[in-house]
Structures are given as structure tokens and as C-alpha cells.
Amino acid sequence: MIDIGINLTNARFDKDRAEVIAAAQQAGVSAMVVTGTCLVESQQAAQLAALYPDYLYATAGVHPHDAKTVDQTTWQALRELWALPQVKAVGECGLDYNRDFSPRPIQDKVFAEQLELAVELQLPVFLHERDASARFIDILKPYRDDLPAAVLHCFTGTQAELHAYLDLDLHIGITGWICDERRGLHLHEAVKVIPDNRLMIETDSPYLVPRTLRPKPKSSRNLPQYLPHIAQTIADIKGQPLADLIANTTRTSREFFAF
């Protein structure tokens, strides 16, 4: 199975990153896509992926939280990353009107600029959206037909938002949020609607430890070795054999990221 979104350059992995990767491999995770969220993190993600060829891959881009950091040198530096064989998508990019760490007009502008570059380079996009669905669609829609593929990672939205994203032919990434009985129960119905060739799975480590893990982890740090638990949860909800869900999401992920 493939973890399409893991923040493996996060400082919480600095002391045991190699051990975390080894544990993921032993747990049946066959590849991982390391998320780039700003220029520095994207550079680190690409460097890390280069150390594990044919196992780790990377995205490169600017998260909406970091949109305010973009200057005239950012895009050229990112272009150099997008030219690397291990960098497979533009992103994480999109809108976050929940935290508003960057002003909304700047988020909008930086999101559109990355979509333009993804079209030019014919790379898929790795998308983030929180509390900004209508504006997100307004910005994305004009580019969608010219993008090779697009995945909304860590989907946590409503059924109506899901249908809108599927109508835009987006892939959908599901995390351990679906294991949260406080905030994620609505995803149980949503995940049943996602076609097999549009669904991908991810941990978003070190965030979002699945709350249904037993025994309960002592640490609040999520790990890629927990991906099988997320896969089993989704398979149970969809009424699918686990082997089928793993086969479908693995095939879909490999086709999307072209590895």
C-alpha cells in the first residue's frame, strides 16, 4: 500500500527517521510520497527521497500557510525541484481559510500561480482545502481540464463538497481522520461514494494518529506503519476485502504519481 501524504521532513522524525521508514516497510507500505509545504521543506523532501530511490518520492510546492513567504526567487527554485525525477507533483498547494496564516488574497494568488505552473509542466497537483471550498473550486476549475491529475489530500469535508470535487474529476486522499469518532463519522458515508479509481490513502504523519488504534499509542506522533489500520477501516466501511482496497489504492496511486 502507498502512503500518498507524509510529512517525513518534520522535526518530530529527526531522531529516528530511518527507523520509521524501516518500520513502514515492514508493515507493508510499499512507497511513500513526502509532502513539500514550502521551498525549504520541498528541498528537504526531494533530498530525502533521493536517499531511498523507488521507495520515497516527493512533492514540491507552497502550502497556503506559507503563501506569504513567496518571493520572486521561489518559483525558479521550485522549478529546479520539479525537474527532479523523484519529485512527482506540484504542492501541497491550495487554500486554508480556517487558520488564515497567510492573507486570503495572497493564498488565492499563490494557489493560482502553482496551478499555472502545473499546467505548464504537466505535473499533477497535491491539494489542500479547509473552510474554503467555494473559492477553492472557483480558482481550480479554469485550470482543471489542462491538468494531468489532481488529488485533494486529507479530505474532511461534507458530502456536498465531495460530490463537487468528484465532478471536477479529483482524486481524494483519506487519512486517519476517518477513525475519529468525534469529527470523522461523516466520512463513513462519504468514502462509500468515492470510486475505486479515485481513492487514495495517507497518514499525514506525524499528524492525525488514528483514534481507533489498539493498543492506543503512547505518543501523539502518527507513523506510516499505521497505514494498514486506516486501510482496514476504509475497507470495512466500504464492505470491501482489504486486499481489494489495497490493490485498488496502490494501482490508483502509482498511476497518479507515475512511479
C-alpha positions, 0 to 999 in steps of 0.5 A: 500500500502507498502512503500518498501524504507524509510529512517525513521532513518534520522535526518530530522524525529527526531522531529516528527517521530511518527507523520509521521508514524501516518500520513502514516497510515492514508493515507493508507500505510499499512507497511513500510520497513526502509532502513539500509545504514550502521551498525549504521543506520541498528541498528537504523532501526531494533530498530525502527521497533521493536517499531511498530511490523507488521507495520515497518520492516527493512533492514540491510546492507552497502550502497556503500557510506559507503563501506569504513567504513567496518571493520572486526567487521561489518559483525558479527554485521550485522549478529546479525541484520539479525537474527532479525525477523523484519529485512527482507533483506540484504542492501541497498547494491550495487554500486554508481559510480556517487558520488564515496564516497567510492573507486570503488574497495572497493564498488565492494568488499563490494557489493560482500561480502553482496551478499555472505552473502545473499546467505548464509542466504537466505535473499533477497537483497535491491539494489542500482545502479547509473552510474554503471550498467555494473559492477553492473550486472557483480558482481550480476549475479554469485550470482543471481540464489542462491538468494531468491529475489532481488529488485533494489530500486529507479530505474532511469535508461534507458530502456536498463538497465531495460530490463537487470535487468528484465532478471536477474529476479529483482524486481524494486522499483519506487519512486517519481522520476517518477513525475519529469518532468525534469529527470523522463519522461523516466520512463513513458515508462519504468514502462509500461514494468515492470510486475505486479509481479515485481513492487514495490513502495517507497518514499525514504523519506525524499528524492525525494518529488514528483514534481507533488504534489498539493498543492506543499509542503512547505518543501523539506522533502518527507513523506510516506503519499505521497505514494498514489500520486506516486501510482496514477501516476504509475497507470495512466501511466500504464492505470491501476485502482489504486486499481489494482496497489495497490493490485498488489504492496502490494501482490508483496511486502509482498511476497518479504519481507515475512511479 
